[in-house]
């Protein structure tokens, strides 16, 4: 596989950032809902390949109860086995204080917590109410910050909820503000079921900024259920966001929201950024090879359009 020379043609567009940080979530969010077991050794190889492709942030796993997410039951063994590359950050997701204990014991330096912007998803995903989830996260974030860890807050269902329908922007802003108050240094806005559109993205970011949450504190996390992930990402970039979550090969889904399909494919994002002349530091060819290898382990082709375009069909 070789990337066609000169393609895409970098054509900068006014009003866009000069550089974007890609948060690669394939090894955690991408694999968490997969039924095909992936060995710890193969997960280590996958994380190494993603880091070697130039991705600056590679989310490794989640220290979650294995009964909830069996695919990630090996977190305590996986994280210490990673040979960390210089300049690469390796965050993990923790759902509660017990998860934080495991992460600290494994030597983690960066964590994320996963909150909901809606009542129903908080109940189904966290067995909590919308309000009580913040009380649950408070000691996790506080202890992590005291230990010197960087803390990110994922905020799910920011644009639509499969049970509640449309989500009011004011509701999302209020939840994001509470995560900031707890001590989260960055908020990743999640379109968990992929129903958001570019206009919604621009409006929500505008409301967050008006509420005092600057774009430097925001990231975006789009699913591609309705094919809107790239358009929504471009809208976020136009609004000043410079951190974008993506998953190698378009892997992903949510075990608690069946309508949530794959994440924005990292390769598709890189292709768009290259076309806009936006720096990101990722070697597209190396990334495609890593995604193709993982797709082979899972026994199906990658859903990424760019991976399909750049991977020759078998003889």
N, C-alpha and C positions, 0 to 999 in steps of 0.2 A: 504494500500500500504506500503510495506516495501522494502528497498533497499537490494538486495541479499548480504548476509554476505561475506566479502572478495572480492567483485567485485566492480569495476575493481581492478586488482592487481597492486599496485603502482610500476612502473618500471621506475626509473629516466633515462633520456636520456641526454648525455653530450651536453653542449652548450645551454641549455634552462634556462630561469630564474627560481629562486626558488619560486617566488610568482608572481601572476598576479592579477591585479585589474580589476574586472568586472564592467563595466558601464551598468546598467540595463535600457533599453530604452523601455520596454514593455508598460508602462503606457502612454508614449507619442508617439513614433514612431510606437509602436505596435498597438495602438488603433486609430491613426489618420485617417486611411482609412476605418475603420469599419463602415458599414451602420447601424448595430443594435445599437440603443442608449443605452449607459451605464450611469446610474445615477451618480450624484456626490458622493452620499454615497457609491456606489459600487466601484467607483474609489479610494476613500479614503481607503476603506477596502483592495483593491488590493495593493495600495502603502504600507500600513502597513504590509501586508503579505510578500511582497517582502523584505522590510527592516528587518522584524523579521526572515526571512530565512537567514540573514547574508550578504546580498548584501550591499557593502559599498557605492555605488553610485546609487541612484534611480532617474532617470529623471522623473519629475512629469507630465509636461504638456507643452503647448506652448501658449504664450500670443499673439495669432494671430487673425486676423480679423475672426469672426465666419462665415462669408460668404465663406471664403476660406476653413476652416476646421471645419464644424459644430460640430463634436464630441468633440472638445476641447473648445467649446464656454464658458464653465464654469470655465475657469482658475482662474479668480479673486475670485471665491468662493471656488474652490478646494484647492488651495495652503494653505490658512490660516487654513483650516480644518485639515491639516495633523498634527498629533502628531509626531514631529520629534524625532527619536531615537538618543541617544548619539553616536557619531562617524560615523553617516551616513550623506552623502551629498545629497542634494535635488536640483539639477539644473533644470532650465527650458529653453526652447528655446524662443528667441525673434527675430522677423524679422526686426524690425525697432525701431525708437525712441518711437513711441506710445506704442509698446509692452514693451519696457524698462520701460516706465512710469508706466504701469500696474504692472510689475514685482516688481519694487521698492516699490510701494504702498502696495503690498501684503507681503513684507518682505523677498523677495528672496535674497539669498546670493551668488548665482552662476548662470551664464547664458551661453547660447551658441548662436552663430549666424550660419546661414546655407548658405554657399557660393557654387558656382558652378565652376568647372574646365573647363566648356565648354560654348561657346557663346549661343547655342540654349537653353540649360537648364536654363541658367540665364534669358533668355527672357521668357521662359514658366513658370518657378517657381517663379521668382522674379520680372517679368515685368521690367527687367533691362538689360543692356549690361554687358558683362564680366568685362569690365573696370569700369563701373559706379557702380557695386555692392559694390566695395570697398569704394567708396565715401559715399555710403549709410550706410555702416557698421562703418565708422570711428567715427562718433559722438556717436554711440551706444557703441562701445568698449571703447572709451575714457571716456565717462560719467560713464560707469560701473566700470572701473578701478579706476577712481577718487573716486567713492563711496565705494571702497574697495571690490568690487565683483571679484570673480574668473571668467575668461572668456575663453571659449573654442570655437574653430572654426571647424565646420563641413565642410568638402570639398567633395562635391558630384561628381559623374561621373569620378572618378579617373582612371578607367580601361576600360570604354566603355560608349558610349552615344547612345541611341536608334535612334537619328537623325543624329549624326555625325560619328558614328562608333567608330573605335579605337581612343583612346586619347593619344597623345604624352606625354611621361613622362616629357619632358621639360616644357610642358604646366601646368602640375600638380605641378611641383616644383615651377614654377613662381607664381602660385596662392597661394600655401602654404606659400611662402616667404612673399607675400603681407599681408596675414593674421597675420603672426608673426610681421611684421612691424607695423601693426595697434595696436598690443598689446595683441593678443590672446596668452594664455599661453600654450595651447595644441591644436594640429591639429588632428582631427579624419578623417582618409582617408576612404572615402566611395566608396564601389563597389555597387552603387545604383541599378543596374540591374543584378548584380550577374554574370557577364561574366568573371571576373578576374580568373587567374590561379596562381599557386604557384610561377612559374618563374617570372611572372609580378610583384608579390608582392615583391619578393626579389630584383628585379631590381629597382623598384620604391623607396623602402626604401634606397637602396644603393645610388641612385641619390640624395635623400633628405639629407642624411648624408654628401655626398660629397659637397653639397651646403651649409653646415653649420647648418642644422637643425638636431639636435641630436635625437637619438631614444627616449631619455627621454622626448621629446616634442611631441611624436607621439602616436596615438592610431589607431586602425583599426575597421572598421564597415562593415561587410560583409553580403550580402544577399545571399540566398541559391538557387537561381533560377535554376542553373545548378548543384547543389549538391557539390559545391566547397568550401563552407564557412569554414568547419573545416580544410581542407587541406590548404587553404589560411591563416587561423589563425595560424596553425603550422609553416608555412613558415615565418610569421611575428614574431613569438616567436623565431625562429631560428635566425632571423635578429636582435634580441635584444629588440623588442617591449614588453612592460609589461602591457599595458592597452588595453582591448578588450571590445568592445560594443557587447551586446547580448540582446535578447528579450525573456522574459519568454514564454515558449510554442511555440516559433517560430512565434509569431504574427508579422505582419508588412507588409508594402508596401508603395508606394509613390503615392499620388493622382495626381501627375503631370508626372509620368512615368509609364504607364500601364504595362510595361514589368517587373516592379520591384515587386517581390513577397516577401515572408516573410524573416525576418532577421534570422541570425544565432540563433538557439534556445539556451537559457541559459543553459538548462539541458544538451544538447548535448555537449556544451563547458565544463561544470563542469565534466561530465563523462570523457572526454578526459584529462582534467587537472588532475583529480584523478588518471587516469591510468599512467600519466607521473610523478606522485609524486610532482606536483606543487601546492603549497598552494594557497587558494582563500577565505576561510572562509565561504563558503556557505553550508547550510544544504540542501542536494539534496531532501530529502523526503519532507521537508517543501515547497521547491520551486515547486516540482511537484504538491503538493496539491493546491498551489495558482494558478498554470497554469490550472489545471483541473477544478477548480472552475470557472475561467474566461472563459474557453472554453464552459462550460455549459451555462453561461450567453449569449454567442455569438451563441449558438445553433449548435455547430459543434465540432468534435474532434480536439485535438491539432495536428498540423503537426510535432511536435517534435518526433523523433524516440525514444528517451529515455523516454519521457512521455508515449508514447504508450506501450513501453516495460514494464514499471513499474506500469502501471495502469491496474488492472484486468478488463476483459470485463464484461459488465452488465449481470446479470442472465437472 
